[in-house]
Amino acid sequence: MTVVGAGPVGLVLAAELALAGATVQVLERLTEPAAAMKAMGINVPTAEALDRRGLLPAAEQVQRETLERMGSFGRPGDSRFTGHFAGMVLDADLVDWADPDLAAHDAVAGARMVPQRELEALLADHVARLGVPVHRGVEVTALDDTGDGVLVGTTAGAVRTGWLVGCDGGHSAVRRLAGIEFPGTDPEFTGYLAVADIADPEKLADGWTWTPQGAYRYGPQPGRVVTVEFDGGPADRSAPVTLAELQASLRRISGIDVTLTALRGTATRWSDNARQAATYRSGRVLLAGDAAHVHSPFGGQGLNLGVGDAMNLGWKLGAVVAGWAPEGLLDTYDAERRPLGAWVLDWTRAQVGVLRGDAKSAALRQVVADLLSTRDGTTYAVKQLSGVTQRIDLPGGHPLVGRHVPDLWLADGSRLADHGHAGGFLLLDRTPDRAFTRLAAPWTGRVTSVPDDFATPAGVLVRPDGVVAWASDSSDADGLEAALQHWAGVVAVRIGR
Ligand SMILES: Cc1cc2nc3c(=O)[nH]c(=O)nc-3n(C[C@H](O)[C@H](O)[C@H](O)COP(=O)(O)OP(=O)(O)OC[C@H]3O[C@@H](n4cnc5c(N)ncnc54)[C@H](O)[C@@H]3O)c2cc1C
């Protein structure tokens, strides 16, 4: 099994495959991790995925350090993560944090400000601990799906592998080589994210400013600049960002003769190019993360969407390799992830609509700003951004089915998430006679039963990606066996059980 790309998505996928028992390697063309500035924070499903694999303390430490770095630009001690819509910052004080969806996923609140570079370092350690080799300086240049495996051409020679997953970013070579179409909408603007030395920073207002040319943001740390210029999109997206280019764009947008004297670190160029792969699977080749979908970073969704892909795909592909995957399991990857990807593309497109500099967009922006100044409006947007409302359409009548499992505290003081570090399914069993555990006994090895003495819900079957596959509020095991067979495969059931 080969994963192409050691970005956040490739690393999460490699780890999940290893936990599912697959032999996996990662091929990465860069000799060192990328230095470019990208994602600043993670959403609830990503934080909960880290939590289930025992990585929450490390992520919380990153958040503490990040908030400290933000210093006076941040709100000291306030780790409530809200985000923004087209630069309209969502006010944490307006959010109804008691909303049942938000309150049900509060345990990871200490790990939301986790910048991409630190996240990748944390994931690289995780992958190393699992013994997965990451071969750096190896670029994939060709592939041939032979039906029983994939012959992969690389700059270090040919590799034969059972399955190939392209987690190789928006310009994915794997997607191109597999002949997968990438339809969508063209970019309208060029954006930059950089930290710069600025001779006269007092000329820039903190926060977001909209102008007829686009928008810019100064902060939330000294020298950090984000720009959006409606210029038809970048001519060359991969050329390194220069100081002169960034300064010129910032001056055009702001109309201020601000002077940048140096770039600190690697600046990023981005756009609102929005595309989704026509299929996430072609034979033995699959796509995940930016390789499967690209869009503007407004609302901080791309990394999170990709990590969700990796969590969804990892255990399914692992089950195929291990030989116990139920019929059609791998096809559920595209079916379950595509609608969410399409939603994210539209969420970012909607923001482009209110960011344009013309009078109609400005009027629309005011309407949205008014809505976002209400408790209901802000709470709605924060729920969408945080991922707590994500739901997959799965068989089963309980309201939890298809949702990410909420925080579930157990009588011994642990949380259900604490029992998921090794991967696999979790079955919470609160029946007095452990009836659910007995029913699931034939799936031992794939399903870990967690007995508990609290009352409600009485039973929950959680897939390895954190999605609830079955739940019951009573000792009635109705539907549990069917759910186990549907997701965890058919097993030989002992007669006389
Ligand atoms: C300015 C900016 C801000 C952002 N902010 C956020 C945010 O706040 N929240 C959020 O969720 N997302 C954000 N994103 C999006 C996020 O950065 C991406 O969605 C994320 O990096 C995707 O991860 P990935 O692993 O799919 O791809 P990448 O991170 O692009 O990793 C792909 C890897 O594959 C390697 N590779 C490429 N081709 C080959 C090849 N042929 N052979 C071998 N290796 C190859 C690359 O070197 C790279 O290491 C932001 C993006 C930008 C640009």
Ligand as a Chemical Component Dictionary entry (heavy atoms), coordinates in Angstrom:
data_LIG
# 
_chem_comp.id                   LIG 
_chem_comp.type                 NON-POLYMER 
_chem_comp.pdbx_formal_charge   0 
_chem_comp.three_letter_code    LIG 
# 
loop_
_chem_comp_atom.comp_id 
_chem_comp_atom.atom_id 
_chem_comp_atom.alt_atom_id 
_chem_comp_atom.type_symbol 
_chem_comp_atom.charge 
_chem_comp_atom.model_Cartn_x 
_chem_comp_atom.model_Cartn_y 
_chem_comp_atom.model_Cartn_z 
_chem_comp_atom.pdbx_ordinal 
LIG C1  C1  C 0 -3.216 30.404 2.786  1  
LIG C2  C2  C 0 -3.879 29.126 3.158  2  
LIG C3  C3  C 0 -4.568 29.049 4.368  3  
LIG C4  C4  C 0 -5.246 27.884 4.687  4  
LIG N1  N1  N 0 -5.941 27.823 5.864  5  
LIG C5  C5  C 0 -6.615 26.705 6.185  6  
LIG C6  C6  C 0 -7.303 26.590 7.436  7  
LIG O1  O1  O 0 -7.292 27.506 8.265  8  
LIG N2  N2  N 0 -7.941 25.420 7.702  9  
LIG C7  C7  C 0 -7.942 24.377 6.829  10 
LIG O2  O2  O 0 -8.570 23.353 7.126  11 
LIG N3  N3  N 0 -7.282 24.441 5.652  12 
LIG C8  C8  C 0 -6.607 25.569 5.312  13 
LIG N4  N4  N 0 -5.916 25.630 4.151  14 
LIG C9  C9  C 0 -5.923 24.455 3.259  15 
LIG C10 C10 C 0 -4.883 23.427 3.659  16 
LIG O3  O3  O 0 -3.620 24.021 3.754  17 
LIG C11 C11 C 0 -4.871 22.301 2.629  18 
LIG O4  O4  O 0 -6.193 21.874 2.405  19 
LIG C12 C12 C 0 -4.012 21.129 3.112  20 
LIG O5  O5  O 0 -2.639 21.434 3.044  21 
LIG C13 C13 C 0 -4.266 19.898 2.248  22 
LIG O6  O6  O 0 -3.466 18.850 2.713  23 
LIG P1  P1  P 0 -3.032 17.673 1.735  24 
LIG O7  O7  O 0 -2.233 16.742 2.582  25 
LIG O8  O8  O 0 -4.207 17.190 0.987  26 
LIG O9  O9  O 0 -2.116 18.371 0.622  27 
LIG P2  P2  P 0 -0.738 19.141 0.793  28 
LIG O10 O10 O 0 -0.645 19.784 2.121  29 
LIG O11 O11 O 0 -0.615 19.991 -0.414 30 
LIG O12 O12 O 0 0.349  17.993 0.755  31 
LIG C14 C14 C 0 0.625  17.302 -0.445 32 
LIG C15 C15 C 0 2.005  16.693 -0.362 33 
LIG O13 O13 O 0 2.241  15.890 -1.521 34 
LIG C16 C16 C 0 3.543  16.125 -1.991 35 
LIG N5  N5  N 0 3.570  15.812 -3.436 36 
LIG C17 C17 C 0 2.982  16.500 -4.432 37 
LIG N6  N6  N 0 3.183  15.886 -5.620 38 
LIG C18 C18 C 0 3.923  14.783 -5.354 39 
LIG C19 C19 C 0 4.443  13.743 -6.189 40 
LIG N7  N7  N 0 4.236  13.715 -7.504 41 
LIG N8  N8  N 0 5.172  12.764 -5.603 42 
LIG C20 C20 C 0 5.384  12.767 -4.254 43 
LIG N9  N9  N 0 4.907  13.735 -3.437 44 
LIG C21 C21 C 0 4.178  14.722 -3.980 45 
LIG C22 C22 C 0 3.783  17.593 -1.697 46 
LIG O14 O14 O 0 5.148  17.909 -1.655 47 
LIG C23 C23 C 0 3.101  17.756 -0.343 48 
LIG O15 O15 O 0 3.977  17.510 0.727  49 
LIG C24 C24 C 0 -5.207 26.771 3.811  50 
LIG C25 C25 C 0 -4.488 26.846 2.616  51 
LIG C26 C26 C 0 -3.829 28.013 2.285  52 
LIG C27 C27 C 0 -3.060 28.076 1.010  53 
# 
loop_
_chem_comp_bond.comp_id 
_chem_comp_bond.atom_id_1 
_chem_comp_bond.atom_id_2 
_chem_comp_bond.value_order 
_chem_comp_bond.pdbx_ordinal 
LIG C1  C2  SING 1  
LIG C2  C3  SING 2  
LIG C2  C26 DOUB 3  
LIG C3  C4  DOUB 4  
LIG C4  N1  SING 5  
LIG C4  C24 SING 6  
LIG N1  C5  DOUB 7  
LIG C5  C6  SING 8  
LIG C5  C8  SING 9  
LIG C6  O1  DOUB 10 
LIG C6  N2  SING 11 
LIG N2  C7  SING 12 
LIG C7  O2  DOUB 13 
LIG C7  N3  SING 14 
LIG N3  C8  DOUB 15 
LIG C8  N4  SING 16 
LIG N4  C9  SING 17 
LIG N4  C24 SING 18 
LIG C9  C10 SING 19 
LIG C10 O3  SING 20 
LIG C10 C11 SING 21 
LIG C11 O4  SING 22 
LIG C11 C12 SING 23 
LIG C12 O5  SING 24 
LIG C12 C13 SING 25 
LIG C13 O6  SING 26 
LIG O6  P1  SING 27 
LIG P1  O7  DOUB 28 
LIG P1  O8  SING 29 
LIG P1  O9  SING 30 
LIG O9  P2  SING 31 
LIG P2  O10 DOUB 32 
LIG P2  O11 SING 33 
LIG P2  O12 SING 34 
LIG O12 C14 SING 35 
LIG C14 C15 SING 36 
LIG C15 O13 SING 37 
LIG C15 C23 SING 38 
LIG O13 C16 SING 39 
LIG C16 N5  SING 40 
LIG C16 C22 SING 41 
LIG N5  C17 SING 42 
LIG N5  C21 SING 43 
LIG C17 N6  DOUB 44 
LIG N6  C18 SING 45 
LIG C18 C19 SING 46 
LIG C18 C21 DOUB 47 
LIG C19 N7  SING 48 
LIG C19 N8  DOUB 49 
LIG N8  C20 SING 50 
LIG C20 N9  DOUB 51 
LIG N9  C21 SING 52 
LIG C22 O14 SING 53 
LIG C22 C23 SING 54 
LIG C23 O15 SING 55 
LIG C24 C25 DOUB 56 
LIG C25 C26 SING 57 
LIG C26 C27 SING 58 
# 
